[in-house]
Amino acid sequence: MDVQEAVTEGTASVDNGEVKRDGRKQFSMGPSDILEGKLIYDGSVHADGRVEGEVRVSGNIDVASGANVKALLEGANVTLKGQVEGMVTARDKLTLGKNARLSGDIQVRRLQIDDGATLNGHVRMGDFEQQASGQ
Amino acid sequence: MTLSSRRPASRLATPVPAENGSNGQRNSVVLGPNDRLVGELYIEGDLRVAGTVEGNLEATGDIEIAGAGKVNGDVTAYNRLTVGSDASLIAGDVRVARLTVADGAKFSGKVSMGKVAVEPSKPAEPEPVLVEATPVAKPVPVKPVSVKTEPVKPVPVKAVPVKPAAAKPAAVKPFEQKGKRR
């Protein structure tokens, strides 16, 4: 799993997929990209292609419709449009788009599920900050 | 306790009628903002909850928790479950084919989606049977003859769903009386 690890200050080397948007860093993957391992990132991530492992970001996570993700995801706002297998934590809001397929437990403050999305897992909502501080 | 006293024993074998209302329309139950249900509800049709429910809900059609509706219990919808932005669903198990949750809704529970997840839901729930058994006291003095022959089956044409159940308890009654005489 620990094939690759990108830590906040060291991510400048990943200039291939990094763009600035609204003054915040964004790590952007393409449909043919593969990320395996653990990514801790001070910014937002646009996930596409294949992701396996763990992704924890200070910003938002956006999973594209064609993406295949088998990973733990943690971000402020998490938007899923593709297929995700794994636990998802949204410190603010989790959105499941109409084509999203999520299999895993989720922990959120706010939740929106669009018609057509598929969810199998346990949903925890509410006193998220208390639970997070205990981790 | 239970609004619906009639529950098919084998739900899986029961075809889901698109129209089963008395007027030929699809059955629908609405619990308004001031309505409150404590117990268990099974309905062949749709359900809309704008009030408060403490207990388990099961519908062969759609379930909508709208307005400031609050549901605290398991929810099974053979088709779609919709939770509105001001609504609340605190569940143990949520079994649905389709699910829509609006931003702002309170929602928690174990979600199982897809037809495969919905159909095998068969938790043993004997409560409705108990509800049917309670009104036995009334039919016993009316038709004591039916105890031996049990010609009760053609009777339920009167659309009283409770009557078929009266046949078995009625047969039990004489035995209880014998016991008292001893």
Interface residues (C-beta under 8 A of the other chain):
Chain A: K93 T95 R110 L111 Q112 I113 D114 D115 G116 A117 T118 L119 N120 G121 H122 V123 R124 M125 G126
Chain B: R80 R98 L99 T100 V101 A102 D103 G104 A105 K106 F107 S108 G109 K110 V111 S112 M113 G114 A117
